[in-house]
Amino acid sequence: MAKTYKNLFEPALTLSQFLTAHEKGKKGKRFTSDVIKFEMDLESNLITLIRELRNETYQPGEYREFTIYEPKQRLIKAAPYRDRVVHQWYVANFIKPIFGPTFISDSYACLEGKGMHRAAYKVQDNLRAAERTWEEPYILKGDIRSYFFSIDHDILYNMIAKKIADPKVLWLTNVILDSTENPGIPVGSYTSQWYANIYLHKMDMFIKHDLRIKKYVRYMDDFILILPSKEDAQKALEKINQFVTEELHLELNRKTQISPLKNGVNFCGYKIWATHMKTRTESKRRIKRKLKKFQQKYKEGDIEAEEIKQVLMSWAGYAKHADSYWLINKIFNQFCFSRQS
C-alpha cells in the first residue's frame, strides 16, 4: 500500500515559512505595485493569510488574464500576489517534497536541475543509442491537445489524495482547483506547473513500466519515444492514445507523428539529430522580427540598449546549445542600432 502523509498543515503554518514563500513569490516581481503594496504591511498581511488558512476562510482572488504571442499565442492567468504567496507555501511544504521524488528521471519540465536544454540533450543521447542498437529505428513524437485546459479536477484531486491524507491540505487543494473552471488549470500559475507534472506522471509510469519503453523523454505535455521499428511505434501510439483517453480524459494532438530516426525531430525549440542539433527556423524568424522592431523603437528613443542586450543574450543562451556559432554572429551583425539626432 502506498504511503500517505498526515499532520502536514498545522506545523507549516509559521511566519518563517510564509516569509520564505514571500521571498520566492516576489522574484521577478519585486517592483510591481502588488508586491510593493503587500510589503508595506508585510507581517500583518502574512499573519492574516495564516489566520485565514487555519480557519479555512481563505479565498483566492480573481486571476488577471493577458495574452502572450511568443513563442506562440497563449492565454496567461496571473494570480493576485497574496495568492502567489499561498501557492509558494503550499507547493514548498506539501506538493514538492511528496510528489517531486516520485517523478521519473525522464521528466524535464519545471524541475530543478532539468529544463529544455537537458531534455534536448537527453533526446539526442537516445537517438545516438538507438542508431547504434537498431537497424531502422523510428521516432514517436506526441503531445496533448489543449493540455492545461483539459486537466480534470476530480482525477487530479484523487491523485493528490492518494498520497496526502491531511484534510486541511486537501481542503486547500480544492480551493485552488475551484478557483478556475473544470476541466482546466491556469497557464502561468506556480501550482499549475506541479499539477501538470503530477497529472502526466501516470502516463510516464504506463510508458516506462507497462510498455517497457526505455528511450522516452517528456517535457510537460510534449514527449518523444524511440522504438526499434515503425510497427513498434504504431503499436505504442495506439496504446498511449487509449490510455490517456480512458485514464486521464485527454486527447493526443493531431500533430502527433511517427517518423524515421534519420529525419531528426523537433523538440524543445531545437531540431535534433543523432549527429548534431540546430535552432529551429521559427526561432530564427522570431528573433529577427523582434530585433527589427527594436531597431525602430531604439531609433525613436522608446527602448534602451540594456533591454535589447537582455533579449539578445537570452536568445544567444538558447542558441549556444545548438550548432549555431556562425548563426549567432550572423544575426548579431545583421542589425545596427542608432538614435535619431
Sequence and secondary structure as in RCSB ss.txt:
>XXXX:A:sequence
MAKTYKNLFEPALTLSQFLTAHEKGKKGKRFTSDVIKFEMDLESNLITLIRELRNETYQPGEYREFTIYEPKQRL
IKAAPYRDRVVHQWYVANFIKPIFGPTFISDSYACLEGKGMHRAAYKVQDNLRAAERTWEEPYILKGDIRSYFFS
IDHDILYNMIAKKIADPKVLWLTNVILDSTENPGIPVGSYTSQWYANIYLHKMDMFIKHDLRIKKYVRYMDDFIL
ILPSKEDAQKALEKINQFVTEELHLELNRKTQISPLKNGVNFCGYKIWATHMKTRTESKRRIKRKLKKFQQKYKE
GDIEAEEIKQVLMSWAGYAKHADSYWLINKIFNQFCFSRQS
>XXXX:A:secstr
    B S HHHH  HHHHHHHHHHHTTTTTTSHHHHHHHHTHHHHHHHHHHHHHTT       EEEEE SSS EE
EEE  HHHHHHHHHHIIIIIHHHHGGGS TTB TT TT  HHHHHHHHHHHHHHHHHH SS EEEEEEBTTHHHH
  HHHHHHHHHTTB  HHHHHHHHHHHTTS SS   TT HHHHHHHHHHHHHHHHIIIIIS   SEEEETTEEEE
EESSHHHHHHHHHHHHHHHHHHH   B TT EEEEGGG EEETTEEE SS EEE HHHHHHHHHHHHHHHHHHHT
TSS HHHHHHHHHHHHHHHTTSS HHHHHHHHHH       
